[in-house]
């Protein structure tokens, strides 16, 4: 039972994290919008041969930020739905409990994809975010990717009968 409860507790923390991130991004839109905008503008990246990749269109900046917020909200939603579903099968036999992990797995994979693809690949490499002394989100993106990946691997492990 401790393994099952541990999985629920860890995913609850991830769901709470994403819920708070979405809440903060919506209620304090400008703070993280500035981050997205500067990454896309590449205005704090030292002059390089890659500066042609910068995107100066403010509408596009808002669209990208909106997609990120929607992705975070979807991640939180999948995790919360999965937690509700998994909690219903807490005392069920192993096959039912393992089958109830689908939404959680989708939420955790969505989180991994956001941090790895959007922040590390696109932001970090395409827009050279790693070169910015001010707007470099790679350390937090890496940290969140690792945390989520560990939880994903733990949750993905099959549970045995109680």
N, C-alpha and C positions, 0 to 999 in steps of 0.2 A: 504493500500500500504506500510505503514511503516514496518509492520511485514514481508512482502515479501522481501523488500529491506534489512532489518536487517538480515534475513537468508542468503541472498546472500553475504552481507558484511562479516558476521562471517565465512562462508565457504570459502570465498576468502582468509581470513587470514590463515585458516588451510591449504589451497592449497599452498599459498605462503610459509608457514612454511615448509611444506614437500618438496617443490621444492628447497628451500634453503638448507635443510638438505641433500638432494640427491646431489646437486651441491657441497656442502662442503665435503661430504664423498667421492665423486669422485675426486675432485681437490686436496684435502688434505687427501688422503687415509690413510696415516699412523697414523694420530692423533686418530681417532676413532677406527681404527683397533687395536691400542694398548689397548684400553679399552676392546674390545671384546676378544682379546688374553689373557689379564690378568684375565678377568672373567672366561674364560674357563680353564685357567691354575690353577686358585684358588691359585696363588702364593702369594697373599697378604692377604689371609684369615688365621687367626690363626689356628694352628694345631687343627684338630678336627677329629672325627670319620667319617666325610663326605668327607674327602680329596680324597678318592678313586674315586670320581666322576670327578675329574680333567681330562681334555683332553689335551694332550701335542702335538698332531699332527698339525703342522703348516698348512698343506693343509686343514684340517677340519676347522681351524680358518678362513681361507680365504673364504671357502665355506659358513660358517655361516655369515660372514660379507657381502658376496655377496647376500645372501638371504635377509638379513636385508635391504640392499640398494635397492634391487629389490622390496621388500615389500613396502618400503617408496615411491619408484617411482610409483608403482601401486596405492598406496593411493592417491598420488598427481594427477595422471592421472585421476582416477575416480572422484575426486573432481573437476578438471578442466572441464572434459566432462560434468559432472552434472551441473556445473555453466553455461556453454554455453547453455545447454538444458533448464535449469530453466529460464535463462534470456530471451530466446525466448518466454516463456509463462508468462512473468511478468505481462502482462495486460490481460491475458486470464481468462476464468472462473475458479472457484476454483477447479473443478475436474481435469481440464487439468494441472493446476499449481501443484496440489498435485501429480498427476501421473508423472510429470516431475522430481520428487525428487529421483528417483530410483538410479541413479549413485552416487549422493551425499550421499545417505544413505549407499551404498556399501563402498564408500571411508571412511566415518566416522566410520563405523563398522570395517573396515580394520585397521584404526588407533587405535581404542579401543583394538582390538585383539593384535596388535603389542605391545602396552604398557602393557596390562594386562598379556597376555600369555608369550610373548618372554622376556620382561624385568622383570616384577614382579614375574611371576611363575618360568620360566626356569632360568633366570639369578639370580633373587633374592633368590629364595628358593632352586632350584636344585643345583646351583653353589655357594650358600651361599654368594652372592654378598653383602648382607646386613652386613656381618661381616667384609668386607674389609674397612679399614680406608681411602683407596685411590681410589679404583675403585668401588664405590657404586653409581650406577645410579638410585636407587630406588626413591629418592625424585623427580627427574625430570620426571621419568616414571609415578609416581603417579600424579604429577601435569599435565602432558600432557593427561593422561587418564581422569582425572576429567574435564579438559577444553574441550576435544573432546566429552566426554559424555554429558556435558551440552549443547554443540552446537547440538549434535545428538538429544537430547530430544526436544530442541527448534525447530529444522528443522522438526522433525517428527510430531509435532503438525499440525493437519489439518488447512489449510487456508480457510477462508470464502470468499464469493464473495466480490468484490471491491465495 
